[in-house]
Amino acid sequence: MTQAVGPASRSSVRTAALVAVAASVLGLSACSTAEGGTKAGDKPAVEVLRVAAADATNTTGLDPRSVSAGASSIVAAHVFDPLVALEGSEYKLKLAEAVEPNADASRWTIKLREGVTFHNGKKVRAADVAYSMKTLAAPPSNRASVYADVDTAAIKVVDERTLEVPLKRARGDFKESVLAVFSVIFPEGTTDFRKPIGSGPYKFDKSDARIVRLSANTTYWGGAPSIRSLEINRIAEPAARLAALKDGQIDYAVGISATGAQAEKGNPEIKIQRGGIANSNALSFSMNQKLKPFDDPRVRKAVRLAADRPALVSQSLMGFGSPGEDVVGKDLPGYAAGLTERKRNVEEARKLFREAKVDKLTLRAADVVPGMLPAAKLFAQQLEEAGVKLTVQEAPVDSYYADLKGLSSHPFQAFYYVNRPAALHLAATTNERAVFNVTGAGPEHWRKLAAAQVAVDGAAREKAFEALQKDFYDNGGDLVWGFQEQLDASRPGVEGVALSQSTQLFGSAKVTTG
């Protein structure tokens, strides 16, 4: 297994790495082309693609109950198939052939694609879906809150490809806000995920503490991958990932800094992969309104007014992004009209801080995605202009989200959300059981959220979610200061890498050289 070497040993491998690059670790002959999405049964053409990503939960993605962002989500996205996925700005049916509600959206019928098999050759059945839902809905799954409204005990398997899913309360948004959030499927009876079995485009091969090796599923229902093997390397720091790419130790770096992208934009040996606004991270300084001093609305307002958002974007993201207006979902379906650009008002912020008797704050931060930590330090300077001394408390990147239950105990923290449609985001992160409810949304918000979710009529549901967004804009605890475009880097010739909620998908990717 190829190891991705850290920056400490970079100089010792540079010469050998450059020779290896010339020979191409991808197993390609000169001027050859590998087309993605080959027919089932065809042999993949590319030998191995080495990918590096961070993972703030310090997990490998082998157990779908503990998947978060980064390396673990990439592994899970290739081993397992979901029922429904959000790709770019479009909801797409995957394992599900149809997902339909009854008249009041209190019961949903899911029909599976015909002929899909797991990596062990067994058919994907409705019974597997029922088991997977029950497993994801129960501890120790970190996705249990997503399935809080599913009456898992009453799921009914109708036939081999059909099941009925009753809900504890009606959810008109079940397909978008439950299944599209996380609905991976694994075989009935699975309890040990050390060697996971899914139905995805890649099969689990082997792993160690740092690398997961996956092999192409040549009988994949969506078409066999062109790339024979994936190696997912965990490398925590953006600079180390870019250095590993430049040294020939990896072929694709997930999440590089804007500074790195700017520095390498003229380098013919490095290709910058840009995700666009639909595949961006909403970067926030999140205030928990249940905890002092952010239980005072004057403090939350003052923090928002003190931020110079264009400066944060231009300096921390080097222009690879756009300013935010404190609500997630920008440029995606359902984003509320009328959310105007926030104007900085230092004098008003200083007045509000003085009234609330606040002159010191502490912000927990880490560079989990590139730009978060530099932005926190710049924001400290901006708050100082409003009369507040901000202490930036740096935390380790590789354990920043390791204690999911503890996230809501921090009054003020740098946070990021995948930019998803607002209805999906609010349903997933601000419900009563959500571990990512870091702004402390409470009972009144939950009441309004529940009312929006039960609406079967799409227009009525969209209007209700628009009102929720405007309330977050006026009163919420997020200072969403910017939308950071997903920035990856690769060897030249890596094409067709798709993104689903900012998770890289290599199933239809191809590599050309020559």
C-alpha positions as CSV (number, residue, x, y, z in Angstrom):
1,M,0.0,0.0,0.0
2,T,1.4,3.4,-1.0
3,Q,1.9,5.6,2.1
4,A,1.4,9.4,2.0
5,V,4.4,10.8,3.7
6,G,4.0,13.9,6.0
7,P,5.9,17.1,5.5
8,A,8.8,16.2,7.8
9,S,10.0,13.6,5.3
10,R,9.2,15.5,2.2
11,S,12.7,16.5,1.1
12,S,13.9,12.9,1.3
13,V,11.3,11.6,-1.1
14,R,11.2,14.5,-3.6
15,T,13.6,13.1,-6.2
16,A,12.1,9.6,-6.0
17,A,8.6,11.0,-6.2
18,L,9.3,13.0,-9.3
19,V,10.7,9.9,-11.0
20,A,7.6,8.0,-9.9
21,V,5.4,10.7,-11.4
22,A,7.2,10.4,-14.7
23,A,6.5,6.7,-14.7
24,S,3.0,7.4,-13.4
25,V,1.7,5.7,-10.4
26,L,-1.7,5.7,-12.0
27,G,-0.5,2.8,-14.2
28,L,-1.1,4.6,-17.5
29,S,0.9,4.3,-20.6
30,A,1.9,7.5,-22.4
31,C,-1.0,9.3,-24.1
32,S,-3.6,6.8,-22.9
33,T,-7.2,7.7,-21.9
34,A,-9.4,6.0,-19.4
35,E,-13.1,6.7,-19.8
36,G,-15.3,6.8,-16.7
37,G,-18.6,5.0,-16.2
38,T,-17.7,1.9,-18.2
39,K,-20.3,-0.9,-18.6
40,A,-20.7,-3.4,-15.8
41,G,-18.3,-6.2,-16.3
42,D,-15.7,-4.1,-18.2
43,K,-12.2,-3.9,-16.6
44,P,-11.3,-0.5,-15.1
45,A,-8.4,1.1,-16.9
46,V,-6.6,3.1,-14.3
47,E,-4.5,1.4,-11.6
48,V,-4.8,3.6,-8.4
49,L,-5.7,7.1,-7.5
50,R,-4.4,8.3,-4.1
51,V,-6.6,10.8,-2.4
52,A,-5.8,12.8,0.7
53,A,-8.3,14.5,3.0
54,A,-8.7,15.6,6.6
55,D,-11.2,14.0,9.0
56,A,-12.2,16.0,12.0
57,T,-13.8,13.0,13.7
58,N,-10.6,10.9,13.4
59,T,-12.6,8.0,11.8
60,T,-12.1,6.0,8.6
61,G,-15.7,5.8,7.3
62,L,-15.9,2.1,7.6
63,D,-18.8,2.3,10.1
64,P,-21.6,4.4,8.6
65,R,-22.8,5.2,12.1
66,S,-19.8,7.4,12.7
67,V,-19.3,9.1,9.4
68,S,-18.8,12.9,9.3
69,A,-17.1,15.2,6.8
70,G,-13.8,14.6,5.0
71,A,-12.1,11.2,4.6
72,S,-14.8,9.2,6.4
73,S,-17.5,10.7,4.1
74,I,-15.5,9.9,1.0
75,V,-15.0,6.3,2.0
76,A,-18.6,5.8,3.0
77,A,-19.8,7.5,-0.3
78,H,-17.9,4.9,-2.3
79,V,-18.6,1.8,-0.3
80,F,-22.3,2.4,0.3
81,D,-25.1,3.7,-1.9
82,P,-27.8,6.0,-0.5
83,L,-31.5,5.9,-1.4
84,V,-31.5,9.6,-2.4
85,A,-28.6,12.0,-2.8
86,L,-28.2,15.8,-3.3
87,E,-25.7,16.3,-6.1
88,G,-25.0,20.0,-6.7
89,S,-28.4,21.6,-6.5
90,E,-30.4,18.6,-7.6
91,Y,-32.0,15.7,-5.6
92,K,-31.3,12.4,-7.3
93,L,-32.8,9.0,-6.7
94,K,-30.0,6.4,-6.2
95,L,-31.0,3.0,-4.8
96,A,-34.5,4.2,-4.7
97,E,-36.5,4.0,-7.9
98,A,-39.4,5.9,-6.3
99,V,-40.2,7.6,-3.0
100,E,-43.9,8.5,-2.6
101,P,-46.0,9.8,0.3
102,N,-49.6,9.0,1.2
103,A,-52.1,11.8,1.3
104,D,-50.9,13.5,4.5
105,A,-47.2,12.5,4.2
106,S,-47.4,10.4,7.4
107,R,-46.4,7.2,5.5
108,W,-43.9,6.9,2.6
109,T,-43.5,4.0,0.2
110,I,-40.0,3.3,-1.1
111,K,-39.4,1.1,-4.2
112,L,-35.9,0.0,-4.9
113,R,-34.1,-0.3,-8.2
114,E,-34.2,-3.8,-9.7
115,G,-31.2,-6.0,-9.9
116,V,-28.8,-4.2,-7.5
117,T,-26.4,-6.4,-5.6
118,F,-24.1,-5.9,-2.6
119,H,-20.4,-6.5,-2.9
120,N,-21.0,-10.1,-1.6
121,G,-23.3,-10.8,-4.5
122,K,-26.5,-10.8,-2.6
123,K,-29.5,-8.7,-3.8
124,V,-30.2,-5.4,-2.1
125,R,-33.7,-6.0,-0.6
126,A,-36.3,-3.9,1.2
127,A,-35.4,-5.9,4.3
128,D,-31.9,-4.5,4.1
129,V,-33.3,-0.9,3.8
130,A,-35.5,-1.5,6.9
131,Y,-32.5,-2.8,8.9
132,S,-30.2,0.0,7.8
133,M,-32.8,2.7,8.8
134,K,-33.3,1.0,12.2
135,T,-29.5,0.9,12.7
136,L,-28.9,4.5,11.7
137,A,-31.7,5.6,13.9
138,A,-30.3,4.1,17.1
139,P,-27.2,4.8,19.3
140,P,-24.3,4.8,18.7
141,S,-25.2,6.3,15.3
142,N,-24.4,10.0,15.0
143,R,-27.3,10.2,12.4
144,A,-30.0,9.2,14.9
145,S,-31.4,12.7,14.9
146,V,-32.0,12.5,11.2
147,Y,-34.4,9.5,11.7
148,A,-36.0,10.9,14.9
149,D,-39.4,11.1,13.1
150,V,-39.3,7.6,11.6
151,D,-41.3,5.0,13.4
152,T,-38.6,2.3,12.8
153,A,-40.4,-0.4,14.8
154,A,-43.4,-0.2,12.4
155,I,-41.5,-0.2,9.1
156,K,-43.2,-2.8,6.8
157,V,-41.5,-4.8,4.2
158,V,-44.1,-5.2,1.4
159,D,-42.1,-7.3,-1.0
160,E,-38.4,-7.8,-2.0
161,R,-38.2,-4.3,-3.5
162,T,-40.9,-2.3,-1.6
163,L,-41.3,-1.1,1.9
164,E,-43.5,1.3,3.8
165,V,-42.0,3.8,6.2
166,P,-44.4,5.2,8.8
167,L,-43.5,8.5,10.5
168,K,-44.2,9.6,14.1
169,R,-45.4,12.8,12.6
170,A,-46.1,13.8,9.0
171,R,-43.1,15.0,7.0
172,G,-43.7,16.5,3.6
173,D,-39.9,16.9,3.3
174,F,-39.0,13.3,4.1
175,K,-37.2,12.6,0.8
176,E,-35.2,15.8,0.9
177,S,-34.5,16.3,4.6
178,V,-34.2,12.7,5.8
179,L,-33.2,10.4,2.9
180,A,-31.0,13.0,1.1
181,V,-29.2,13.8,4.3
182,F,-28.0,10.3,5.0
183,S,-29.6,7.0,3.8
184,V,-26.8,4.6,3.1
185,I,-27.8,0.9,2.9
186,F,-26.0,-2.2,4.1
187,P,-27.0,-5.9,4.5
188,E,-29.5,-6.9,7.0
189,G,-27.9,-8.2,10.2
190,T,-24.6,-6.2,9.9
191,T,-23.1,-5.4,13.3
192,D,-19.4,-5.5,12.5
193,F,-18.2,-2.8,10.0
194,R,-14.5,-3.5,10.2
195,K,-14.8,-5.0,6.7
196,P,-17.9,-3.2,5.4
197,I,-20.1,-4.5,2.6
198,G,-22.2,-2.0,0.6
199,S,-23.5,-1.8,-3.0
200,G,-21.4,1.3,-4.0
201,P,-19.0,1.7,-6.9
202,Y,-16.0,0.6,-4.8
203,K,-15.5,-2.4,-2.5
204,F,-13.5,-2.3,0.8
205,D,-10.1,-3.9,0.3
206,K,-8.0,-3.1,3.4
207,S,-7.1,-0.4,5.8
208,D,-4.7,0.7,8.5
209,A,-4.7,3.7,10.9
210,R,-4.1,6.1,8.1
211,I,-5.2,4.7,4.8
212,V,-8.3,2.9,3.4
213,R,-7.9,1.0,0.2
214,L,-10.9,0.4,-2.0
215,S,-11.2,-1.7,-5.2
216,A,-13.5,-1.0,-8.1
217,N,-16.9,-2.8,-8.2
218,T,-16.8,-4.0,-11.8
219,T,-20.5,-5.0,-11.6
220,Y,-21.7,-1.7,-10.2
221,W,-25.3,-0.9,-11.4
222,G,-24.3,2.6,-12.3
223,G,-21.3,1.5,-14.5
224,A,-17.9,0.2,-13.5
225,P,-15.4,2.8,-12.4
226,S,-12.5,3.6,-14.7
227,I,-10.1,3.8,-11.7
228,R,-9.2,0.4,-10.4
229,S,-8.4,1.4,-6.8
230,L,-8.8,4.3,-4.5
231,E,-6.5,5.0,-1.6
232,I,-8.0,7.4,0.9
233,N,-5.2,9.0,3.0
234,R,-5.9,10.9,6.2
235,I,-3.7,14.0,6.2
236,A,-5.0,16.7,8.6
237,E,-3.3,19.9,7.4
238,P,-4.2,21.6,4.1
239,A,-0.6,22.6,3.5
240,A,0.6,19.0,4.1
241,R,-1.9,17.7,1.6
242,L,-0.8,20.2,-1.1
243,A,2.9,19.4,-0.3
244,A,2.2,15.6,-0.6
245,L,0.5,16.3,-4.0
246,K,3.5,18.3,-5.3
247,D,5.9,15.6,-4.1
248,G,4.0,12.9,-6.0
249,Q,2.9,11.1,-2.8
250,I,-0.8,11.6,-3.7
251,D,-2.8,12.4,-6.8
252,Y,-5.8,14.3,-5.4
253,A,-5.8,16.7,-2.4
254,V,-9.2,17.4,-0.9
255,G,-9.5,20.8,0.6
256,I,-6.5,23.1,0.0
257,S,-6.3,26.6,1.3
258,A,-7.1,29.6,-0.9
259,T,-3.5,30.7,-0.3
260,G,-2.3,27.4,-1.7
261,A,-4.6,27.7,-4.7
262,Q,-3.4,31.2,-5.4
263,A,0.2,30.1,-5.2
264,E,-0.2,27.2,-7.6
265,K,-2.6,28.6,-10.1
266,G,0.2,29.0,-12.6
267,N,1.8,25.7,-12.0
268,P,1.2,23.3,-15.0
269,E,1.8,20.3,-12.7
270,I,-1.1,21.2,-10.4
271,K,-4.8,21.4,-11.4
272,I,-7.1,23.4,-9.1
273,Q,-10.5,21.8,-8.9
274,R,-13.2,24.4,-8.1
275,G,-16.6,23.4,-6.8
276,G,-18.6,26.6,-7.3
277,I,-21.1,28.1,-4.9
278,A,-23.4,25.0,-4.9
279,N,-20.5,23.0,-3.5
280,S,-19.2,25.4,-0.9
281,N,-18.8,25.6,2.8
282,A,-20.8,28.1,4.8
283,L,-18.3,29.5,7.3
284,S,-19.7,30.7,10.6
285,F,-18.8,32.1,13.9
286,S,-21.5,30.3,15.8
287,M,-23.0,31.8,19.0
288,N,-25.0,29.5,21.3
289,Q,-28.0,31.6,22.4
290,K,-28.6,29.3,25.3
291,L,-25.3,30.2,26.9
292,K,-24.0,33.5,28.2
293,P,-23.3,36.1,26.9
294,F,-25.1,35.1,23.7
295,D,-28.4,34.6,25.5
296,D,-28.6,38.4,25.1
297,P,-29.8,39.3,21.6
298,R,-27.9,42.5,21.8
299,V,-24.6,40.6,21.9
300,R,-25.5,38.4,18.9
301,K,-26.5,41.5,16.9
302,A,-23.3,43.3,17.9
303,V,-21.2,40.4,16.8
304,R,-22.8,40.4,13.4
305,L,-22.5,44.1,13.0
306,A,-18.8,44.1,13.9
307,A,-17.9,41.7,11.1
308,D,-16.3,43.0,8.0
309,R,-17.5,40.2,5.7
310,P,-15.9,41.3,2.4
311,A,-12.5,41.7,4.2
312,L,-12.9,38.2,5.8
313,V,-13.6,36.7,2.3
314,S,-10.9,38.6,0.5
315,Q,-8.2,38.0,3.0
316,S,-9.0,34.6,4.5
317,L,-10.4,33.0,1.3
318,M,-8.3,35.0,-1.2
319,G,-11.4,35.7,-3.2
320,F,-12.4,32.0,-3.6
321,G,-15.8,32.6,-2.1
322,S,-18.5,35.2,-1.5
323,P,-19.8,37.1,1.6
324,G,-22.6,35.4,3.6
325,E,-25.8,36.8,5.2
326,D,-26.0,34.5,8.2
327,V,-28.2,31.9,6.5
328,V,-27.1,28.6,4.8
329,G,-28.3,27.7,1.3
330,K,-27.1,30.6,-0.8
331,D,-27.7,30.2,-4.6
332,L,-29.6,26.9,-3.9
333,P,-33.3,26.1,-4.2
334,G,-35.5,27.6,-1.5
335,Y,-33.1,30.3,-0.4
336,A,-35.2,33.2,1.0
337,A,-35.6,36.3,-1.1
338,G,-34.9,39.6,0.6
339,L,-31.9,38.5,2.7
340,T,-29.9,41.7,2.1
341,E,-26.2,42.1,2.4
342,R,-25.1,42.8,6.0
343,K,-23.5,46.2,6.4
344,R,-20.8,46.6,9.0
345,N,-21.6,49.2,11.7
346,V,-18.8,49.4,14.3
347,E,-20.4,52.3,16.2
348,E,-23.7,50.4,16.7
349,A,-21.8,47.2,17.6
350,R,-19.7,49.1,20.3
351,K,-22.9,50.7,21.7
352,L,-24.6,47.3,22.0
353,F,-21.6,45.6,23.6
354,R,-21.3,48.4,26.1
355,E,-25.0,48.1,27.0
356,A,-24.6,44.4,27.5
357,K,-21.4,44.9,29.5
358,V,-19.4,42.7,27.2
359,D,-15.7,43.6,26.5
360,K,-14.1,40.1,26.3
361,L,-15.0,37.0,24.3
362,T,-13.4,33.6,23.6
363,L,-13.7,31.9,20.2
364,R,-12.9,28.2,19.8
365,A,-11.3,27.6,16.4
366,A,-9.3,25.3,14.1
367,D,-8.5,25.2,10.4
368,V,-10.9,22.3,9.9
369,V,-11.5,23.7,6.4
370,P,-8.9,26.0,5.1
371,G,-9.5,29.6,6.0
372,M,-11.4,29.1,9.3
373,L,-8.4,29.9,11.6
374,P,-7.1,32.9,9.6
375,A,-10.6,34.3,9.6
376,A,-10.9,33.9,13.3
377,K,-7.7,35.8,13.9
378,L,-8.8,38.6,11.5
379,F,-12.2,38.7,13.2
380,A,-10.3,39.3,16.5
381,Q,-9.0,42.5,15.0
382,Q,-12.4,43.6,13.8
383,L,-14.0,43.0,17.2
384,E,-11.2,45.0,18.8
385,E,-12.4,48.0,16.8
386,A,-15.8,47.6,18.5
387,G,-14.3,47.5,21.9
388,V,-14.1,43.8,22.5
389,K,-11.0,41.7,23.0
390,L,-11.4,38.3,21.4
391,T,-9.2,35.4,22.5
392,V,-8.9,32.7,19.8
393,Q,-8.6,29.4,21.4
394,E,-7.0,27.0,18.9
395,A,-8.1,23.4,19.0
396,P,-6.5,20.4,17.2
397,V,-7.9,19.9,13.6
398,D,-8.2,16.1,13.8
399,S,-10.4,16.1,16.9
400,Y,-12.3,19.3,16.5
401,Y,-15.6,17.5,15.9
402,A,-14.6,14.2,17.7
403,D,-16.9,15.0,20.7
404,L,-20.2,15.6,18.8
405,K,-22.3,15.7,21.9
406,G,-20.0,18.3,23.4
407,L,-20.4,20.8,20.5
408,S,-23.4,22.4,22.1
409,S,-21.4,23.2,25.3
410,H,-19.2,25.8,23.6
411,P,-20.6,29.4,23.7
412,F,-18.7,30.6,20.7
413,Q,-16.9,28.6,18.0
414,A,-15.8,28.7,14.4
415,F,-18.0,26.3,12.5
416,Y,-18.7,25.3,9.0
417,Y,-21.7,23.8,7.3
418,V,-22.0,22.2,3.9
419,N,-24.0,24.6,1.8
420,R,-27.2,22.8,1.3
421,P,-30.7,24.0,0.5
422,A,-32.0,25.9,3.5
423,A,-34.9,23.5,4.3
424,L,-32.5,20.5,4.3
425,H,-30.0,22.4,6.4
426,L,-32.5,23.6,9.0
427,A,-34.1,20.2,9.3
428,A,-30.7,18.5,9.8
429,T,-28.9,20.9,12.1
430,T,-31.5,22.8,14.2
431,N,-34.0,20.1,15.2
432,E,-34.5,19.2,18.8
433,R,-32.1,16.2,18.7
434,A,-29.5,17.5,16.3
435,V,-25.9,17.3,17.5
436,F,-25.0,20.2,15.2
437,N,-27.5,22.6,16.9
438,V,-24.6,24.8,17.9
439,T,-26.6,28.0,17.9
440,G,-28.9,26.7,20.6
441,A,-32.2,26.9,18.6
442,G,-34.9,26.2,21.1
443,P,-38.6,25.3,21.5
444,E,-40.1,28.2,19.6
445,H,-37.9,27.5,16.6
446,W,-38.7,23.7,16.8
447,R,-42.4,24.5,16.8
448,K,-42.1,26.5,13.6
449,L,-39.7,24.0,12.0
450,A,-42.2,21.2,12.7
451,A,-45.0,23.2,11.2
452,A,-43.0,23.8,8.0
453,Q,-42.0,20.1,7.7
454,V,-45.5,18.7,7.9
455,A,-46.7,20.8,4.9
456,V,-47.4,18.4,2.0
457,D,-47.9,21.2,-0.5
458,G,-44.5,22.2,-1.8
459,A,-45.3,25.9,-2.2
460,A,-46.7,26.2,1.4
461,R,-43.6,24.3,2.7
462,E,-41.2,26.6,0.9
463,K,-43.0,29.7,2.3
464,A,-42.8,28.4,5.8
465,F,-39.1,27.7,5.4
466,E,-38.5,31.1,4.0
467,A,-40.0,32.6,7.2
468,L,-37.6,30.4,9.3
469,Q,-34.7,31.7,7.3
470,K,-35.7,35.3,7.9
471,D,-36.0,34.6,11.6
472,F,-32.5,33.2,11.6
473,Y,-31.3,36.2,9.7
474,D,-32.8,38.6,12.3
475,N,-32.4,36.6,15.6
476,G,-30.3,33.5,15.1
477,G,-26.9,32.6,16.5
478,D,-24.9,32.1,13.2
479,L,-22.6,34.7,11.8
480,V,-22.3,33.1,8.4
481,W,-19.6,35.5,7.1
482,G,-18.7,33.7,3.9
483,F,-19.3,30.9,1.5
484,Q,-16.0,29.2,0.7
485,E,-15.9,27.5,-2.6
486,Q,-14.7,23.9,-2.4
487,L,-11.0,24.0,-3.5
488,D,-9.2,20.7,-4.3
489,A,-6.0,20.1,-6.2
490,S,-4.9,17.2,-8.4
491,R,-2.5,16.0,-10.9
492,P,-3.3,17.2,-14.5
493,G,-5.7,14.8,-16.3
494,V,-7.9,14.0,-13.3
495,E,-11.4,14.7,-14.7
496,G,-15.1,14.0,-13.9
497,V,-14.9,14.2,-10.1
498,A,-18.4,14.9,-8.9
499,L,-19.5,16.5,-5.7
500,S,-22.4,15.6,-3.4
501,Q,-22.8,18.0,-0.5
502,S,-19.0,18.8,-0.9
503,T,-18.1,15.1,-0.7
504,Q,-15.9,14.0,-3.7
505,L,-17.2,11.2,-5.8
506,F,-14.7,9.3,-8.0
507,G,-17.1,6.6,-9.4
508,S,-17.3,8.3,-12.8
509,A,-13.9,10.0,-12.7
510,K,-11.3,9.4,-15.4
511,V,-7.6,10.1,-15.7
512,T,-5.9,11.0,-18.9
513,T,-2.2,11.4,-19.6
514,G,0.1,11.9,-22.5
